Amino acid sequence: MYITEDWAWVHWAGTQENPTWMGQKHALTNLLFEICMASASTGGVISDIYVNSNFFAVRKAKNCPPLEDFLSAPIGYLRRL
């Protein structure tokens, strides 16, 4: 299981008004959306995603391929509208 804490920092009150707190860092919301899209389009890689306001957790599927195989495989989760 992989856990990411404080993923919602960019959405907290005051962070939009104080950009020096995290500078030009990318929001972890982007990572969470990428994980959700990958889960929907790459069956057998992610078994569960749990999200709350403090952290999100991702459970790898039992039959998940080795990381090097997964990273080299094309992932088609973006849909052109």
Phi and psi restraints in degrees (value plus and minus 20) as a CYANA .aco file:
   2 TYR   PHI    -133.8   -93.8
   2 TYR   PSI     110.2   150.2
   3 ILE   PHI    -142.0  -102.0
   3 ILE   PSI     112.1   152.1
   4 THR   PHI    -138.6   -98.6
   4 THR   PSI      95.5   135.5
   5 GLU   PHI    -109.1   -69.1
   5 GLU   PSI     136.7   176.7
   6 ASP   PHI      34.0    74.0
   6 ASP   PSI      15.8    55.8
   7 TRP   PHI     -84.2   -44.2
   7 TRP   PSI     -44.5    -4.5
   8 ALA   PHI    -114.8   -74.8
   8 ALA   PSI      -2.2    37.8
   9 TRP   PHI     -75.1   -35.1
   9 TRP   PSI     -56.5   -16.5
  10 VAL   PHI     -89.5   -49.5
  10 VAL   PSI     -37.0     3.0
  11 HIS   PHI    -117.4   -77.4
  11 HIS   PSI     -23.1    16.9
  12 TRP   PHI     -90.7   -50.7
  12 TRP   PSI     128.0   168.0
  13 ALA   PHI     -78.2   -38.2
  13 ALA   PSI     113.7   153.7
  14 GLY   PHI      74.8   114.8
  14 GLY   PSI     -41.9    -1.9
  15 THR   PHI     -92.2   -52.2
  15 THR   PSI     -48.4    -8.4
  16 GLN   PHI     -90.5   -50.5
  16 GLN   PSI     -53.4   -13.4
  17 GLU   PHI    -102.3   -62.3
  17 GLU   PSI     -37.8     2.2
  18 ASN   PHI    -142.1  -102.1
  18 ASN   PSI      54.2    94.2
  19 PRO   PHI     -87.8   -47.8
  19 PRO   PSI     -33.6     6.4
  20 THR   PHI     -95.4   -55.4
  20 THR   PSI     -35.3     4.7
  21 TRP   PHI     -80.3   -40.3
  21 TRP   PSI     -67.0   -27.0
  22 MET   PHI    -142.0  -102.0
  22 MET   PSI     -10.5    29.5
  23 GLY   PHI      39.3    79.3
  23 GLY   PSI    -152.6  -112.6
  24 GLN   PHI    -120.5   -80.5
  24 GLN   PSI       9.3    49.3
  25 LYS   PHI     -89.0   -49.0
  25 LYS   PSI     124.6   164.6
  26 HIS   PHI     -96.2   -56.2
  26 HIS   PSI     124.8   164.8
  27 ALA   PHI     -90.2   -50.2
  27 ALA   PSI     119.8   159.8
  28 LEU   PHI     -90.4   -50.4
  28 LEU   PSI     -30.0    10.0
  29 THR   PHI     -78.5   -38.5
  29 THR   PSI     -56.2   -16.2
  30 ASN   PHI     -81.0   -41.0
  30 ASN   PSI     -63.7   -23.7
  31 LEU   PHI     -82.7   -42.7
  31 LEU   PSI     -63.6   -23.6
  32 LEU   PHI     -80.8   -40.8
  32 LEU   PSI     -63.4   -23.4
  33 PHE   PHI     -83.7   -43.7
  33 PHE   PSI     -60.4   -20.4
  34 GLU   PHI     -81.2   -41.2
  34 GLU   PSI     -61.9   -21.9
  35 ILE   PHI     -84.5   -44.5
  35 ILE   PSI     -61.6   -21.6
  36 CYS   PHI     -82.3   -42.3
  36 CYS   PSI     -63.6   -23.6
  37 MET   PHI     -86.2   -46.2
  37 MET   PSI     -60.1   -20.1
  38 ALA   PHI     -85.0   -45.0
  38 ALA   PSI     -57.8   -17.8
  39 SER   PHI     -82.3   -42.3
  39 SER   PSI     -59.8   -19.8
  40 ALA   PHI     -92.5   -52.5
  40 ALA   PSI     -47.8    -7.8
  41 SER   PHI    -129.6   -89.6
  41 SER   PSI     -29.9    10.1
  42 THR   PHI    -145.0  -105.0
  42 THR   PSI      50.2    90.2
  43 GLY   PHI     -71.0   -31.0
  43 GLY   PSI     119.9   159.9
  44 GLY   PHI      70.4   110.4
  44 GLY   PSI     -15.1    24.9
  45 VAL   PHI    -124.7   -84.7
  45 VAL   PSI     -67.1   -27.1
  46 ILE   PHI    -138.5   -98.5
  46 ILE   PSI     108.4   148.4
  47 SER   PHI    -116.4   -76.4
  47 SER   PSI     -54.6   -14.6
  48 ASP   PHI    -166.7  -126.7
  48 ASP   PSI     127.3   167.3
  49 ILE   PHI    -151.9  -111.9
  49 ILE   PSI     108.0   148.0
  50 TYR   PHI    -141.3  -101.3
  50 TYR   PSI     112.0   152.0
  51 VAL   PHI    -151.4  -111.4
  51 VAL   PSI     113.8   153.8
  52 ASN   PHI    -160.8  -120.8
  52 ASN   PSI    -195.1  -155.1
  53 SER   PHI     -92.9   -52.9
  53 SER   PSI     -33.2     6.8
  54 ASN   PHI    -120.3   -80.3
  54 ASN   PSI     -54.7   -14.7
  55 PHE   PHI    -177.3  -137.3
  55 PHE   PSI     145.0   185.0
  56 PHE   PHI    -147.0  -107.0
  56 PHE   PSI     128.9   168.9
  57 ALA   PHI    -146.2  -106.2
  57 ALA   PSI     121.1   161.1
  58 VAL   PHI    -146.1  -106.1
  58 VAL   PSI     107.3   147.3
  59 ARG   PHI    -125.6   -85.6
  59 ARG   PSI     105.6   145.6
  60 LYS   PHI     -91.4   -51.4
  60 LYS   PSI     120.7   160.7
  61 ALA   PHI     -86.5   -46.5
  61 ALA   PSI     129.4   169.4
  62 LYS   PHI     -80.2   -40.2
  62 LYS   PSI     -56.9   -16.9
  63 ASN   PHI    -120.5   -80.5
  63 ASN   PSI       6.0    46.0
  64 CYS   PHI     -82.1   -42.1
  64 CYS   PSI     115.4   155.4
  65 PRO   PHI     -86.8   -46.8
  65 PRO   PSI     141.6   181.6
  66 PRO   PHI     -77.1   -37.1
  66 PRO   PSI     129.3   169.3
  67 LEU   PHI     -74.0   -34.0
  67 LEU   PSI     -63.9   -23.9
  68 GLU   PHI     -83.1   -43.1
  68 GLU   PSI     -53.1   -13.1
  69 ASP   PHI     -89.9   -49.9
  69 ASP   PSI     -60.8   -20.8
  70 PHE   PHI     -87.0   -47.0
  70 PHE   PSI     -62.2   -22.2
  71 LEU   PHI     -88.5   -48.5
  71 LEU   PSI     -45.4    -5.4
  72 SER   PHI    -111.1   -71.1
  72 SER   PSI     -29.9    10.1
  73 ALA   PHI    -104.1   -64.1
  73 ALA   PSI     123.1   163.1
  74 PRO   PHI     -89.6   -49.6
  74 PRO   PSI     119.7   159.7
  75 ILE   PHI    -136.9   -96.9
  75 ILE   PSI     100.4   140.4
  76 GLY   PHI    -127.9   -87.9
  76 GLY   PSI      38.8    78.8
  77 TYR   PHI    -118.0   -78.0
  77 TYR   PSI     -25.6    14.4
  78 LEU   PHI    -109.2   -69.2
  78 LEU   PSI     109.5   149.5
  79 ARG   PHI    -132.7   -92.7
  79 ARG   PSI     108.4   148.4
  80 ARG   PHI    -104.4   -64.4
  80 ARG   PSI     107.8   147.8
